[in-house]
Amino acid sequence: MEILSIQHLTKDFYLYNADKHIHSCYDITLDMQEGEFIGIVGLSGAGKSTILKCINRTYLTTEGHIWYNSRAYGRIDMSTAKERQILYLRKHELGYVSQFLHAMPRTTAKELVMNPLLESGLPQDEAKEKAEDMLRYFRLPKELWEIYPNTFSGGEKLRLNLAITMVQEPRLMLLDEPTASLDNKTKILVKDMLMNLKEKGCSMVGIFHDLEFMDGLCDSVFNISEGTLVG
């Protein structure tokens, strides 16, 4: 079953102070089946992250459609969906792993991992256990669990980001350079977890520079150059 269909996606930015249009991505078209893992590669600035942010509706599209086959709403165009629908999907069906941690203030690392589980209706004890298992899996030291993550290193923040998203086991997961600042041992943990989620039916779109990491993980790989898919 098709879970995602991107049709002629174009995203432009307008710099008002310079009176200039920036073309980020142009006429992106691809289809994705449920349980599939699509990788997108390309040089920095080619437009890769823009595609993910348009799917997640962090960016509004300039042109085109992003059809997502939702459990809650059926086939829905993410480019025109209502804000309340987008918020629901982000909470219950979509997961987004950024290179950067955008955490709620005065919230501990463990609370950040627990919160999405509690919001989905999981009892406190079960959410706590699952959160601790995930923090342990990604080798975040126990002494960091009860403190605020603004003092974490870049690698620790990325591991926490991965834990927050992956503990939810989202239906569609968007990965923006999920291994950017990780050591090789942690990369193996991430790859194993992604394989596990894929076996459970999670669909994924990921941006990578590490081509070796993608080997055996992605079903299809698309190359983007100057905002356009070239293969």
C-alpha positions as CSV (number, residue, x, y, z in Angstrom):
1,M,0.0,0.0,0.0
2,E,1.3,3.5,-0.9
3,I,1.9,5.6,2.2
4,L,3.4,8.7,0.6
5,S,3.2,10.3,-2.8
6,I,5.1,13.5,-3.5
7,Q,3.9,15.2,-6.7
8,H,5.8,18.1,-8.3
9,L,7.0,19.5,-5.0
10,T,8.6,23.0,-5.3
11,K,9.8,25.2,-2.5
12,D,11.1,28.7,-2.9
13,F,12.2,31.2,-0.3
14,Y,12.0,35.0,-0.7
15,L,14.6,37.2,0.9
16,Y,12.7,40.5,1.4
17,N,15.7,42.5,2.5
18,A,17.6,41.5,-0.7
19,D,14.5,41.3,-2.9
20,K,15.7,37.8,-4.0
21,H,14.1,34.4,-4.7
22,I,15.9,31.3,-3.6
23,H,14.9,28.0,-5.3
24,S,15.4,25.3,-2.7
25,C,13.9,22.3,-4.5
26,Y,12.0,22.0,-7.8
27,D,9.5,19.5,-9.2
28,I,10.2,16.7,-6.8
29,T,8.2,13.6,-7.5
30,L,8.4,10.2,-5.8
31,D,6.2,7.5,-4.4
32,M,6.8,5.4,-1.3
33,Q,5.2,2.1,-0.2
34,E,4.3,1.3,3.4
35,G,7.3,-0.2,5.2
36,E,9.8,1.2,2.6
37,F,13.0,3.1,3.4
38,I,13.9,5.8,1.0
39,G,17.3,7.5,1.2
40,I,18.1,10.9,-0.3
41,V,21.7,11.9,-0.9
42,G,23.3,15.0,-2.4
43,L,25.7,17.9,-1.6
44,S,25.0,20.3,1.3
45,G,22.5,22.9,0.2
46,A,21.1,20.8,-2.6
47,G,17.6,20.9,-1.0
48,K,17.4,17.6,0.9
49,S,16.3,18.9,4.3
50,T,13.7,21.1,2.6
51,I,11.9,18.0,1.3
52,L,11.7,16.5,4.8
53,K,10.5,19.8,6.3
54,C,7.8,20.1,3.6
55,I,6.6,16.5,4.4
56,N,6.5,17.4,8.1
57,R,4.9,20.8,7.2
58,T,7.6,22.7,9.0
59,Y,7.7,24.5,5.6
60,L,4.7,25.3,3.4
61,T,5.2,24.2,-0.2
62,T,5.3,26.7,-3.0
63,E,3.8,24.3,-5.5
64,G,2.9,20.6,-5.6
65,H,1.3,18.1,-3.4
66,I,2.4,15.7,-0.6
67,W,-0.2,13.0,-0.2
68,Y,0.1,11.0,3.0
69,N,-2.1,7.9,3.7
70,S,-3.0,8.6,7.3
71,R,-4.6,6.1,9.7
72,A,-6.7,9.0,11.2
73,Y,-7.7,11.0,8.1
74,G,-7.2,8.7,5.1
75,R,-5.4,10.2,2.1
76,I,-4.5,13.8,3.1
77,D,-2.5,16.5,1.4
78,M,0.1,17.6,3.9
79,S,0.6,20.8,1.9
80,T,-3.0,22.0,2.5
81,A,-4.0,20.1,5.6
82,K,-5.4,22.0,8.6
83,E,-3.1,22.9,11.4
84,R,-5.0,20.8,13.9
85,Q,-4.6,17.8,11.6
86,I,-0.8,18.4,11.2
87,L,-0.4,18.7,15.0
88,Y,-2.3,15.4,15.5
89,L,-0.2,13.6,12.9
90,R,3.0,14.8,14.4
91,K,1.9,13.6,17.8
92,H,0.5,10.2,16.7
93,E,1.9,9.1,13.3
94,L,4.9,11.1,12.2
95,G,8.4,11.2,13.7
96,Y,11.1,13.7,12.8
97,V,14.8,13.3,13.8
98,S,16.7,16.5,13.4
99,Q,20.5,17.0,13.8
100,F,19.6,19.5,16.5
101,L,17.7,19.1,19.8
102,H,14.8,21.5,20.2
103,A,13.7,20.6,23.8
104,M,11.1,22.0,26.1
105,P,12.7,24.2,28.8
106,R,13.0,22.8,32.3
107,T,12.4,19.2,31.1
108,T,14.8,16.4,31.9
109,A,16.1,14.0,29.3
110,K,13.9,11.2,30.7
111,E,10.8,13.3,30.7
112,L,11.4,14.3,27.1
113,V,11.4,10.6,26.1
114,M,8.5,9.8,28.3
115,N,6.2,12.7,27.2
116,P,5.2,11.4,23.8
117,L,4.4,8.0,25.3
118,L,2.2,9.6,28.0
119,E,0.5,11.7,25.4
120,S,-0.4,8.6,23.4
121,G,-2.1,7.2,26.5
122,L,0.5,4.8,27.9
123,P,0.4,4.5,31.7
124,Q,3.1,6.3,33.7
125,D,5.0,3.1,34.8
126,E,5.1,1.7,31.3
127,A,6.2,5.0,29.8
128,K,9.0,5.3,32.4
129,E,10.2,1.8,31.7
130,K,10.2,2.2,27.9
131,A,11.9,5.6,28.2
132,E,14.6,4.2,30.4
133,D,15.1,1.2,28.1
134,M,15.6,3.6,25.1
135,L,18.0,5.9,27.0
136,R,20.0,2.8,28.0
137,Y,20.0,1.5,24.5
138,F,21.5,4.7,23.1
139,R,24.1,4.7,25.9
140,L,23.1,7.9,27.5
141,P,24.7,7.8,31.0
142,K,22.2,7.4,33.8
143,E,23.5,10.5,35.5
144,L,22.2,12.5,32.6
145,W,18.6,11.2,32.7
146,E,17.4,13.6,35.4
147,I,19.0,16.8,34.1
148,Y,18.2,19.3,31.5
149,P,19.9,18.5,28.1
150,N,21.0,22.0,27.3
151,T,24.4,21.0,28.8
152,F,24.7,17.8,26.7
153,S,27.4,17.4,24.0
154,G,26.3,17.4,20.3
155,G,26.4,13.6,20.2
156,E,24.4,13.2,23.4
157,K,21.8,15.6,22.1
158,L,21.5,13.6,18.9
159,R,21.2,10.3,20.7
160,L,18.5,11.9,22.9
161,N,16.7,13.1,19.7
162,L,16.8,9.6,18.4
163,A,15.4,8.1,21.6
164,I,12.5,10.6,21.7
165,T,11.4,9.8,18.2
166,M,12.1,6.1,18.0
167,V,10.5,5.2,21.4
168,Q,7.2,6.3,19.7
169,E,7.6,3.8,16.8
170,P,6.0,6.3,14.4
171,R,4.2,5.2,11.2
172,L,6.3,7.5,9.1
173,M,9.8,8.6,10.3
174,L,11.8,11.5,8.7
175,L,15.5,11.3,9.4
176,D,17.7,14.4,8.8
177,E,21.3,13.3,9.1
178,P,20.6,11.0,12.1
179,T,24.3,9.9,12.4
180,A,26.0,13.2,11.8
181,S,27.9,13.5,15.1
182,L,27.9,9.9,16.3
183,D,30.8,7.5,16.7
184,N,30.9,4.2,14.8
185,K,29.6,2.1,17.8
186,T,26.5,4.3,18.2
187,K,25.9,4.3,14.4
188,I,25.6,0.5,14.6
189,L,23.0,0.9,17.4
190,V,21.1,3.4,15.2
191,K,21.2,1.1,12.2
192,D,20.0,-1.9,14.2
193,M,17.1,0.1,15.7
194,L,16.1,1.4,12.2
195,M,16.1,-2.2,10.9
196,N,14.0,-3.3,13.9
197,L,11.5,-0.5,13.2
198,K,11.4,-1.3,9.5
199,E,10.6,-4.9,10.3
200,K,7.7,-3.6,12.3
201,G,6.3,-1.8,9.3
202,C,7.7,1.8,10.0
203,S,8.2,3.7,6.7
204,M,11.2,6.1,6.6
205,V,12.7,8.8,4.5
206,G,16.3,9.6,5.4
207,I,19.0,12.1,4.4
208,F,22.5,10.8,4.7
209,H,26.1,11.6,3.8
210,D,27.4,8.3,5.1
211,L,26.8,6.0,2.1
212,E,28.2,3.0,4.0
213,F,25.6,3.4,6.7
214,M,22.8,3.3,4.0
215,D,24.0,0.0,2.6
216,G,21.5,-2.8,3.3
217,L,19.1,-0.3,4.9
218,C,17.5,1.7,2.1
219,D,15.2,0.2,-0.5
220,S,15.6,3.1,-2.9
221,V,18.1,5.9,-3.0
222,F,17.5,9.2,-4.8
223,N,20.2,11.8,-5.6
224,I,19.3,15.5,-5.5
225,S,21.4,18.1,-7.3
226,E,20.6,21.8,-7.3
227,G,17.1,21.1,-6.0
228,T,16.1,18.5,-8.5
229,L,16.1,14.7,-8.3
230,V,18.6,13.3,-10.8
231,G,18.4,9.6,-10.2
